Amino acid sequence: MTEHVYSALNMRSVEETRPARETIVAAATRVFGESGIAAGSLRQVAKESGVSPALVVHHFGGKEGLIEAVDEMVLREFAAAYADGMDGDDGEGLLRQRAAQTAEVMRRNPQACAYIGRALVEGTPGAARLFKAMIDGGAEEVGRLAAASALRSDADRLWTTLQHFFLIWAPLSFMPALAEVLGASLLEEANLERWVDANVELLEKGVYR
């Protein structure tokens, strides 16, 4: 009987801990995305999530552990968004389908996008992992487009992959400056749609005659 009681208590403890961790990670994503990863403090994260700094340390061991948890969450979010892959064999259709998926994941995860921009600029340890994961995924997409005869036979596949990355993710590193130019956030609906459409047009048709 006592064993069953302890087991129930332990399960309840796990269930109570999970929401607390998720709340803290979500708060850290917002704080680090807005203030910067180096500048954002555990105290800010604790205040944003409505817990004590001691509880943040208890769950993550310190700022480094918290940053790692945010990195993992961001990777999961974007991996899940692309889990369905792309349908069909038409190159133009594949490219536009992926563009639509990218727009949707950015629309749903603006704080994660801001965090990625900060991580890339600040060169955090996690940024290298995020970068590699995105490049690996991009290389697979370029392979799909090549198989659909949508890629020039003489195209440099590595640089095609990198150019896809720069078009989609590098602008996140310049979001504050871009907001001044665009008059609103890059992820505001009209700007997001215009940006994605311009990327597809560039990749499909080029710019110069």
C-alpha positions as CSV (number, residue, x, y, z in Angstrom):
1,M,0.0,0.0,0.0
2,T,2.8,2.4,1.0
3,E,4.6,1.6,-2.2
4,H,1.6,2.5,-4.3
5,V,1.2,5.8,-2.4
6,Y,4.8,6.8,-3.1
7,S,4.4,5.8,-6.7
8,A,1.3,8.0,-7.1
9,L,3.1,10.9,-5.4
10,N,6.1,10.5,-7.7
11,M,3.9,10.5,-10.8
12,R,2.0,13.6,-9.6
13,S,5.4,15.3,-8.9
14,V,6.5,14.5,-12.5
15,E,3.2,15.9,-13.9
16,E,3.5,19.0,-11.8
17,T,7.2,19.5,-12.8
18,R,6.6,19.3,-16.5
19,P,4.3,22.4,-16.8
20,A,6.8,24.4,-14.6
21,R,9.7,23.5,-16.9
22,E,7.7,24.3,-20.0
23,T,6.6,27.6,-18.6
24,I,10.2,28.5,-17.7
25,V,11.5,27.5,-21.2
26,A,8.8,29.5,-22.9
27,A,9.6,32.6,-20.7
28,A,13.3,32.1,-21.5
29,T,12.6,32.0,-25.2
30,R,10.8,35.4,-24.9
31,V,13.4,37.0,-22.7
32,F,16.4,35.8,-24.7
33,G,14.8,36.7,-28.0
34,E,14.0,40.3,-26.8
35,S,17.0,41.1,-24.6
36,G,19.7,38.9,-26.1
37,I,21.0,35.6,-24.8
38,A,24.1,37.0,-23.1
39,A,22.1,40.0,-21.6
40,G,19.0,38.1,-20.5
41,S,19.3,37.0,-16.9
42,L,17.8,34.1,-14.9
43,R,16.1,36.7,-12.7
44,Q,14.3,38.1,-15.8
45,V,13.3,34.6,-16.8
46,A,12.0,33.8,-13.3
47,K,10.0,37.0,-13.2
48,E,8.6,36.4,-16.7
49,S,7.5,32.9,-15.8
50,G,6.2,33.8,-12.3
51,V,8.6,31.6,-10.3
52,S,11.6,32.1,-8.1
53,P,15.2,32.2,-9.5
54,A,15.9,29.2,-7.2
55,L,13.3,27.1,-9.0
56,V,14.9,28.0,-12.4
57,V,18.2,26.8,-11.1
58,H,16.6,23.7,-9.6
59,H,15.2,22.7,-12.9
60,F,18.1,23.6,-15.2
61,G,21.2,23.9,-13.0
62,G,21.9,27.4,-14.2
63,K,21.8,29.6,-17.3
64,E,23.8,27.3,-19.5
65,G,21.3,24.4,-18.9
66,L,18.4,26.7,-19.5
67,I,19.8,27.8,-22.9
68,E,20.3,24.2,-23.8
69,A,16.6,23.5,-23.0
70,V,15.5,26.4,-25.2
71,D,17.7,25.2,-28.0
72,E,16.1,21.7,-27.8
73,M,12.6,23.2,-27.7
74,V,13.3,25.3,-30.8
75,L,14.7,22.3,-32.7
76,R,11.7,20.2,-31.8
77,E,9.2,23.0,-32.8
78,F,10.7,23.4,-36.3
79,A,11.3,19.7,-36.8
80,A,7.7,19.0,-36.0
81,A,6.5,21.7,-38.4
82,Y,8.4,20.0,-41.3
83,A,7.6,16.4,-40.2
84,D,5.1,15.9,-43.0
85,G,7.7,16.6,-45.6
86,M,6.6,17.7,-49.1
87,D,4.2,15.9,-51.5
88,G,4.5,15.5,-55.2
89,D,7.3,15.6,-57.7
90,D,6.9,18.9,-59.4
91,G,9.8,21.2,-58.5
92,E,7.9,24.5,-58.5
93,G,5.2,22.9,-56.4
94,L,7.7,21.5,-53.9
95,L,9.4,24.9,-53.5
96,R,6.1,26.7,-53.0
97,Q,4.9,24.1,-50.5
98,R,8.0,24.4,-48.4
99,A,7.7,28.2,-48.5
100,A,4.2,27.9,-47.2
101,Q,5.3,25.6,-44.4
102,T,8.1,28.0,-43.5
103,A,5.7,30.9,-43.4
104,E,3.3,28.9,-41.2
105,V,6.0,27.8,-38.7
106,M,7.3,31.4,-38.4
107,R,3.7,32.7,-37.9
108,R,3.1,30.3,-35.1
109,N,6.5,30.7,-33.4
110,P,7.6,34.4,-33.5
111,Q,9.4,34.2,-30.2
112,A,11.4,31.1,-31.3
113,C,12.3,33.0,-34.5
114,A,13.5,36.0,-32.5
115,Y,15.6,33.6,-30.4
116,I,17.2,32.0,-33.4
117,G,18.1,35.4,-34.7
118,R,19.8,36.3,-31.4
119,A,21.6,32.9,-31.2
120,L,23.0,33.2,-34.7
121,V,24.3,36.7,-34.1
122,E,25.8,36.0,-30.6
123,G,27.3,32.7,-31.8
124,T,26.2,30.7,-28.8
125,P,27.2,27.0,-28.5
126,G,23.7,26.0,-29.4
127,A,23.7,28.2,-32.5
128,A,26.2,25.8,-34.1
129,R,23.8,22.9,-33.5
130,L,20.8,24.9,-34.7
131,F,22.8,25.9,-37.9
132,K,23.9,22.3,-38.6
133,A,20.4,21.0,-38.1
134,M,19.0,23.6,-40.5
135,I,21.7,23.0,-43.1
136,D,21.2,19.2,-42.9
137,G,17.5,19.7,-43.5
138,G,18.1,22.1,-46.3
139,A,20.5,19.7,-48.0
140,E,17.7,17.1,-48.1
141,E,15.3,19.6,-49.6
142,V,17.8,20.6,-52.3
143,G,18.2,16.8,-53.1
144,R,14.4,16.5,-53.5
145,L,14.3,19.5,-55.8
146,A,17.2,18.1,-57.8
147,A,15.4,14.8,-58.1
148,A,12.4,16.7,-59.4
149,S,14.6,18.3,-62.1
150,A,14.0,21.7,-60.5
151,L,17.7,22.3,-60.0
152,R,20.2,23.2,-62.7
153,S,22.5,20.3,-63.3
154,D,25.6,22.6,-62.9
155,A,24.4,24.1,-59.6
156,D,26.7,24.0,-56.6
157,R,24.5,22.0,-54.2
158,L,26.3,23.1,-51.0
159,W,26.0,26.8,-51.9
160,T,22.4,26.3,-53.1
161,T,21.7,24.8,-49.6
162,L,23.4,27.7,-47.9
163,Q,21.6,30.3,-50.1
164,H,18.3,28.8,-49.1
165,F,19.4,29.1,-45.4
166,F,20.4,32.7,-45.8
167,L,17.2,33.7,-47.6
168,I,15.0,32.2,-45.0
169,W,16.9,32.4,-41.7
170,A,19.5,35.1,-41.9
171,P,16.9,38.0,-41.9
172,L,15.9,36.9,-38.4
173,S,19.3,38.2,-37.2
174,F,18.3,41.7,-38.5
175,M,14.8,41.9,-37.3
176,P,15.1,45.1,-35.3
177,A,16.8,46.9,-38.2
178,L,14.3,45.4,-40.7
179,A,11.4,46.6,-38.6
180,E,12.7,50.2,-39.2
181,V,12.8,49.6,-43.0
182,L,9.5,47.7,-43.2
183,G,7.6,49.8,-40.8
184,A,6.6,46.8,-38.7
185,S,8.0,43.4,-37.6
186,L,9.3,41.1,-40.3
187,L,6.9,38.5,-39.0
188,E,3.9,40.8,-39.3
189,E,1.5,39.1,-41.7
190,A,1.8,41.3,-44.7
191,N,5.6,41.5,-44.4
192,L,5.9,37.8,-43.9
193,E,3.9,37.0,-47.0
194,R,5.8,39.5,-49.1
195,W,9.1,38.1,-47.8
196,V,8.3,34.5,-48.6
197,D,6.9,35.4,-52.0
198,A,10.0,37.4,-52.9
199,N,12.2,34.4,-51.9
200,V,10.3,32.0,-54.1
201,E,10.4,34.4,-57.0
202,L,14.1,34.9,-56.6
203,L,14.8,31.1,-56.4
204,E,12.4,30.3,-59.3
205,K,13.1,33.1,-61.7
206,G,16.2,35.1,-60.6
207,V,16.3,38.9,-60.6
208,Y,18.6,40.0,-63.4
209,R,18.1,39.7,-67.1
